[in-house]
Amino acid sequence: MNPSCNRIPAFQSLPNRDLWKRGKSFWLWLGLFLLFMSAQAGAQQVVQPIRMGITPAIVHDQYELLIEWRVYLQEKLGTPVEFVSRDSYRETIDLLKRKKLDFAWVSSFPYVYLEHNRRVRLLVTPVYQGRPYYRAYLIVPATDLDTRSFLQLKGKVFAYADFYSFTGYVVPRYQLQQAGEDPANFFRKTFFTWGHRKVIEAVAHGLADGGMVDSFVWDTLAQVRKNITDRTRIVSKTQEFGFPPIVAQTSVDKDKFAAMQRVLIEMEHDPEGAKLLKQLRLDRFGLPAPERYLEVGQMMQAVGDL
């Protein structure tokens, strides 16, 4: 018998080989498809962090405290939280306008200004020393034992905190205006420090003859950096104003708004939350009351800032 008769012709094996190749291709494409779908599902599960702005309305260089607070909020809210710290009110105002922040702890001026333009709404108001209010302190160098009133600083150097600061810019100009003086010509020189703490430092080091600052910042600094505040003297204190609030950007949905408000208000009843409040030098966070800021708005209008 011719051995070649038992051979399977080469062309008869081609269909099976082609089928194997097609099967291999199918499983390869199926694997790539499943990998792609898995990646898409993972991307959809990425949760955008809640972004909270921190401005010079608080002593925000206590980085360890802010990290602890951020972690606490993350755990209570069940979602990532990111603190966005800025050195000027203008930067935080811009971020809120551009919807780059969900919440922010701001001074009274930014709140009234932004609320007037329907950009934010009140979330909570901090309660400080038993009340949801603060004051403006007029300070001079501790070596100045003569100055007893604001008007005695005429012709001297004065430090403003920030162009958008209520206690550090609106209040001193309003007081001068009410006294019949022109704020633009009253002082020999003025400059901005871009922060209440920096006003205190400028006065302490003799770079300015006076300044007006947030009582909360001065009082807090007196506990953590007494060597600085001891070099200043409080000449006078104003009446009370609504404490710098935490606000929500208007596009924040009601569920996120309610969740953040609840967590902040309940901090005083939680051991870890109460510890953080103590470190923040606050009693608690309370429900907002817009009427506390009416006088702030009236004074801003009087000096042409609203």
BATORTOR-645905 format. One record per residue (C-alpha): residue in one letter; z, x, y; residue number from 1. Coordinates in nm, 3 decimals, decimal comma, padded with zeros to 5 digits. Example, Ala and Ser with C-alpha at 12.3 -4.5 7.8 and 13.67 -1.06 7.14 Angstrom:
2
(rec a (00,780 01,230 -00,450) 1)
(rec s (00,714 01,367 -00,106) 2)
# end
This chain:
306
(rec m (00,000 00,000 00,000) 1)
(rec n (-00,088 00,120 00,338) 2)
(rec p (00,244 00,197 00,512) 3)
(rec s (00,096 00,080 00,837) 4)
(rec c (00,078 -00,275 00,705) 5)
(rec n (00,463 -00,304 00,714) 6)
(rec r (00,486 -00,199 01,076) 7)
(rec i (00,551 -00,457 01,342) 8)
(rec p (00,289 -00,413 01,604) 9)
(rec a (00,429 -00,270 01,923) 10)
(rec f (00,306 -00,563 02,133) 11)
(rec q (00,518 -00,807 01,924) 12)
(rec s (00,843 -00,656 02,060) 13)
(rec l (00,748 -00,706 02,426) 14)
(rec p (00,855 -01,070 02,460) 15)
(rec n (01,209 -00,992 02,339) 16)
(rec r (01,237 -00,691 02,570) 17)
(rec d (01,113 -00,896 02,866) 18)
(rec l (01,362 -01,170 02,787) 19)
(rec w (01,644 -00,913 02,785) 20)
(rec k (01,533 -00,782 03,122) 21)
(rec r (01,518 -01,131 03,266) 22)
(rec g (01,868 -01,201 03,133) 23)
(rec k (02,002 -00,881 03,281) 24)
(rec s (01,848 -00,969 03,616) 25)
(rec f (02,001 -01,318 03,603) 26)
(rec w (02,351 -01,185 03,543) 27)
(rec l (02,305 -00,923 03,815) 28)
(rec w (02,206 -01,185 04,071) 29)
(rec l (02,480 -01,419 03,956) 30)
(rec g (02,737 -01,143 04,001) 31)
(rec l (02,608 -01,063 04,350) 32)
(rec f (02,614 -01,432 04,440) 33)
(rec l (02,972 -01,475 04,321) 34)
(rec l (03,075 -01,159 04,506) 35)
(rec f (02,914 -01,294 04,823) 36)
(rec m (03,086 -01,632 04,788) 37)
(rec s (03,418 -01,463 04,726) 38)
(rec a (03,376 -01,253 05,041) 39)
(rec q (03,286 -01,567 05,239) 40)
(rec a (03,592 -01,750 05,110) 41)
(rec g (03,810 -01,453 05,198) 42)
(rec a (03,665 -01,442 05,548) 43)
(rec q (03,736 -01,811 05,594) 44)
(rec q (04,097 -01,757 05,488) 45)
(rec v (04,162 -01,496 05,760) 46)
(rec v (04,407 -01,660 06,000) 47)
(rec q (04,370 -01,580 06,367) 48)
(rec p (04,703 -01,463 06,512) 49)
(rec i (04,889 -01,658 06,777) 50)
(rec r (04,865 -01,447 07,092) 51)
(rec m (05,159 -01,452 07,335) 52)
(rec g (05,142 -01,275 07,669) 53)
(rec i (05,442 -01,082 07,799) 54)
(rec t (05,452 -01,000 08,171) 55)
(rec p (05,701 -00,832 08,403) 56)
(rec a (05,883 -01,167 08,412) 57)
(rec i (06,107 -00,996 08,155) 58)
(rec v (06,211 -00,637 08,096) 59)
(rec h (05,928 -00,584 07,850) 60)
(rec d (05,969 -00,215 07,776) 61)
(rec q (06,225 -00,294 07,504) 62)
(rec y (05,964 -00,241 07,236) 63)
(rec e (06,191 -00,258 06,933) 64)
(rec l (06,327 -00,593 07,048) 65)
(rec l (05,978 -00,731 07,096) 66)
(rec i (05,878 -00,616 06,748) 67)
(rec e (06,181 -00,793 06,599) 68)
(rec w (06,106 -01,109 06,794) 69)
(rec r (05,741 -01,104 06,688) 70)
(rec v (05,837 -01,067 06,321) 71)
(rec y (06,088 -01,351 06,357) 72)
(rec l (05,826 -01,584 06,507) 73)
(rec q (05,577 -01,492 06,235) 74)
(rec e (05,825 -01,580 05,962) 75)
(rec k (05,924 -01,910 06,121) 76)
(rec l (05,569 -02,017 06,208) 77)
(rec g (05,414 -01,890 05,886) 78)
(rec t (05,125 -01,729 06,074) 79)
(rec p (05,055 -01,390 06,238) 80)
(rec v (05,183 -01,345 06,594) 81)
(rec e (05,060 -01,085 06,841) 82)
(rec f (05,236 -00,995 07,167) 83)
(rec v (05,003 -00,895 07,448) 84)
(rec s (05,189 -00,698 07,713) 85)
(rec r (05,043 -00,650 08,061) 86)
(rec d (05,183 -00,469 08,364) 87)
(rec s (05,056 -00,710 08,627) 88)
(rec y (05,064 -01,087 08,658) 89)
(rec r (04,694 -01,091 08,747) 90)
(rec e (04,595 -00,957 08,405) 91)
(rec t (04,797 -01,222 08,223) 92)
(rec i (04,662 -01,496 08,451) 93)
(rec d (04,306 -01,382 08,374) 94)
(rec l (04,372 -01,380 07,998) 95)
(rec l (04,506 -01,736 08,016) 96)
(rec k (04,208 -01,849 08,222) 97)
(rec r (03,970 -01,696 07,968) 98)
(rec k (04,164 -01,856 07,680) 99)
(rec k (04,248 -01,517 07,534) 100)
(rec l (04,616 -01,612 07,504) 101)
(rec d (04,778 -01,911 07,338) 102)
(rec f (05,115 -01,874 07,507) 103)
(rec a (05,269 -01,654 07,774) 104)
(rec w (05,608 -01,586 07,931) 105)
(rec v (05,522 -01,581 08,298) 106)
(rec s (05,686 -01,581 08,639) 107)
(rec s (05,724 -01,901 08,841) 108)
(rec f (05,422 -01,818 09,063) 109)
(rec p (05,169 -01,782 08,776) 110)
(rec y (05,299 -02,100 08,617) 111)
(rec v (05,267 -02,312 08,933) 112)
(rec y (04,932 -02,155 09,020) 113)
(rec l (04,786 -02,207 08,671) 114)
(rec e (04,931 -02,555 08,630) 115)
(rec h (04,787 -02,651 08,968) 116)
(rec n (04,446 -02,553 08,828) 117)
(rec r (04,513 -02,733 08,495) 118)
(rec r (04,510 -02,410 08,294) 119)
(rec v (04,856 -02,428 08,134) 120)
(rec r (05,142 -02,661 08,054) 121)
(rec l (05,512 -02,595 08,016) 122)
(rec l (05,635 -02,510 07,668) 123)
(rec v (06,001 -02,413 07,716) 124)
(rec t (06,230 -02,292 07,991) 125)
(rec p (06,481 -02,016 07,912) 126)
(rec v (06,846 -02,094 07,985) 127)
(rec y (07,021 -01,801 08,152) 128)
(rec q (07,395 -01,783 08,214) 129)
(rec g (07,424 -02,150 08,129) 130)
(rec r (07,146 -02,270 08,359) 131)
(rec p (06,762 -02,284 08,350) 132)
(rec y (06,745 -02,108 08,686) 133)
(rec y (06,734 -01,767 08,848) 134)
(rec r (06,748 -01,625 09,201) 135)
(rec a (06,592 -01,359 09,421) 136)
(rec y (06,808 -01,060 09,516) 137)
(rec l (06,749 -00,868 09,838) 138)
(rec i (06,837 -00,506 09,762) 139)
(rec v (06,866 -00,186 09,964) 140)
(rec p (06,965 00,170 09,868) 141)
(rec a (07,335 00,201 09,783) 142)
(rec t (07,362 00,457 10,063) 143)
(rec d (07,264 00,190 10,318) 144)
(rec l (07,596 00,037 10,416) 145)
(rec d (07,473 -00,115 10,743) 146)
(rec t (07,210 -00,371 10,638) 147)
(rec r (07,368 -00,716 10,611) 148)
(rec s (07,065 -00,940 10,652) 149)
(rec f (06,696 -00,944 10,578) 150)
(rec l (06,599 -00,932 10,946) 151)
(rec q (06,771 -00,594 10,985) 152)
(rec l (06,488 -00,442 10,780) 153)
(rec k (06,242 -00,493 11,064) 154)
(rec g (06,025 -00,184 11,115) 155)
(rec k (06,124 -00,036 10,779) 156)
(rec v (05,951 00,023 10,445) 157)
(rec f (05,955 -00,269 10,202) 158)
(rec a (05,850 -00,280 09,835) 159)
(rec y (05,682 -00,592 09,693) 160)
(rec a (05,682 -00,652 09,318) 161)
(rec d (05,341 -00,809 09,257) 162)
(rec f (05,083 -01,008 09,449) 163)
(rec y (05,151 -01,299 09,210) 164)
(rec s (05,530 -01,267 09,201) 165)
(rec f (05,738 -01,553 09,337) 166)
(rec t (06,072 -01,379 09,397) 167)
(rec g (05,909 -01,044 09,467) 168)
(rec y (05,638 -01,157 09,712) 169)
(rec v (05,646 -01,527 09,805) 170)
(rec v (06,018 -01,553 09,881) 171)
(rec p (06,045 -01,260 10,127) 172)
(rec r (05,735 -01,375 10,317) 173)
(rec y (05,861 -01,734 10,323) 174)
(rec q (06,201 -01,625 10,459) 175)
(rec l (06,037 -01,422 10,735) 176)
(rec q (05,806 -01,709 10,821) 177)
(rec q (06,101 -01,948 10,843) 178)
(rec a (06,275 -01,702 11,076) 179)
(rec g (05,974 -01,705 11,308) 180)
(rec e (05,854 -01,359 11,207) 181)
(rec d (05,505 -01,253 11,100) 182)
(rec p (05,529 -01,103 10,748) 183)
(rec a (05,212 -00,901 10,809) 184)
(rec n (05,366 -00,713 11,103) 185)
(rec f (05,739 -00,726 11,038) 186)
(rec f (05,765 -00,408 10,832) 187)
(rec r (05,645 -00,062 10,926) 188)
(rec k (05,496 -00,027 10,579) 189)
(rec t (05,476 -00,229 10,259) 190)
(rec f (05,349 -00,144 09,911) 191)
(rec f (05,326 -00,304 09,568) 192)
(rec t (05,502 -00,154 09,267) 193)
(rec w (05,357 -00,403 09,013) 194)
(rec g (05,694 -00,484 08,857) 195)
(rec h (06,049 -00,583 08,951) 196)
(rec r (06,198 -00,288 08,770) 197)
(rec k (05,973 -00,057 08,970) 198)
(rec v (06,090 -00,219 09,294) 199)
(rec i (06,447 -00,144 09,190) 200)
(rec e (06,353 00,216 09,110) 201)
(rec a (06,166 00,256 09,439) 202)
(rec v (06,469 00,139 09,636) 203)
(rec a (06,709 00,343 09,421) 204)
(rec h (06,510 00,661 09,486) 205)
(rec g (06,471 00,596 09,859) 206)
(rec l (06,097 00,531 09,846) 207)
(rec a (06,160 00,192 10,007) 208)
(rec d (06,428 00,070 10,245) 209)
(rec g (06,441 -00,265 10,073) 210)
(rec g (06,289 -00,500 09,820) 211)
(rec m (06,337 -00,846 09,673) 212)
(rec v (06,362 -00,882 09,298) 213)
(rec d (06,410 -01,124 09,010) 214)
(rec s (06,785 -01,164 08,945) 215)
(rec f (06,727 -01,171 08,568) 216)
(rec v (06,552 -00,833 08,576) 217)
(rec w (06,817 -00,675 08,800) 218)
(rec d (07,105 -00,815 08,592) 219)
(rec t (06,942 -00,703 08,266) 220)
(rec l (06,869 -00,357 08,401) 221)
(rec a (07,230 -00,334 08,519) 222)
(rec q (07,332 -00,359 08,153) 223)
(rec v (07,076 -00,119 08,003) 224)
(rec r (07,010 00,125 08,291) 225)
(rec k (07,317 00,102 08,510) 226)
(rec n (07,244 00,446 08,654) 227)
(rec i (06,946 00,290 08,835) 228)
(rec t (07,100 -00,033 08,963) 229)
(rec d (07,412 00,155 09,079) 230)
(rec r (07,189 00,330 09,330) 231)
(rec t (07,101 -00,005 09,489) 232)
(rec r (07,309 -00,266 09,672) 233)
(rec i (07,256 -00,642 09,671) 234)
(rec v (07,251 -00,764 10,030) 235)
(rec s (07,195 -01,134 09,963) 236)
(rec k (07,103 -01,386 09,696) 237)
(rec t (06,878 -01,689 09,739) 238)
(rec q (06,924 -02,041 09,609) 239)
(rec e (06,829 -02,115 09,249) 240)
(rec f (06,470 -02,160 09,132) 241)
(rec g (06,328 -02,273 08,797) 242)
(rec f (06,353 -01,982 08,553) 243)
(rec p (06,027 -01,804 08,457) 244)
(rec p (05,897 -02,028 08,176) 245)
(rec i (05,697 -01,985 07,860) 246)
(rec v (05,371 -02,176 07,894) 247)
(rec a (05,091 -02,285 07,664) 248)
(rec q (04,724 -02,252 07,744) 249)
(rec t (04,580 -02,605 07,775) 250)
(rec s (04,342 -02,572 07,477) 251)
(rec v (04,628 -02,504 07,233) 252)
(rec d (04,632 -02,796 06,989) 253)
(rec k (04,932 -03,027 06,968) 254)
(rec d (05,045 -02,903 06,626) 255)
(rec k (05,054 -02,538 06,733) 256)
(rec f (05,225 -02,638 07,059) 257)
(rec a (05,490 -02,843 06,877) 258)
(rec a (05,552 -02,572 06,616) 259)
(rec m (05,608 -02,296 06,873) 260)
(rec q (05,827 -02,520 07,088) 261)
(rec r (06,040 -02,619 06,789) 262)
(rec v (06,088 -02,259 06,670) 263)
(rec l (06,191 -02,138 07,015) 264)
(rec i (06,431 -02,426 07,080) 265)
(rec e (06,592 -02,389 06,736) 266)
(rec m (06,653 -02,015 06,779) 267)
(rec e (07,008 -02,074 06,905) 268)
(rec h (07,099 -02,249 06,576) 269)
(rec d (06,961 -01,971 06,355) 270)
(rec p (07,173 -01,654 06,301) 271)
(rec e (06,878 -01,419 06,343) 272)
(rec g (06,743 -01,624 06,633) 273)
(rec a (07,082 -01,625 06,807) 274)
(rec k (07,098 -01,246 06,770) 275)
(rec l (06,755 -01,210 06,933) 276)
(rec l (06,854 -01,444 07,217) 277)
(rec k (07,158 -01,228 07,284) 278)
(rec q (06,937 -00,919 07,298) 279)
(rec l (06,705 -01,103 07,538) 280)
(rec r (07,012 -01,185 07,752) 281)
(rec l (06,941 -01,557 07,719) 282)
(rec d (07,156 -01,849 07,605) 283)
(rec r (06,870 -02,046 07,454) 284)
(rec f (06,530 -02,201 07,519) 285)
(rec g (06,532 -02,558 07,646) 286)
(rec l (06,286 -02,841 07,690) 287)
(rec p (06,070 -02,805 08,002) 288)
(rec a (06,124 -02,995 08,326) 289)
(rec p (05,834 -02,958 08,573) 290)
(rec e (06,046 -03,084 08,864) 291)
(rec r (06,241 -02,757 08,859) 292)
(rec y (05,934 -02,585 09,001) 293)
(rec l (05,855 -02,825 09,286) 294)
(rec e (06,024 -02,604 09,545) 295)
(rec v (05,835 -02,302 09,415) 296)
(rec g (05,507 -02,486 09,479) 297)
(rec q (05,617 -02,596 09,826) 298)
(rec m (05,705 -02,240 09,926) 299)
(rec m (05,378 -02,108 09,787) 300)
(rec q (05,190 -02,365 09,995) 301)
(rec a (05,389 -02,269 10,305) 302)
(rec v (05,276 -01,904 10,284) 303)
(rec g (04,920 -01,994 10,188) 304)
(rec d (04,934 -01,895 09,820) 305)
(rec l (04,850 -02,239 09,682) 306)
# end
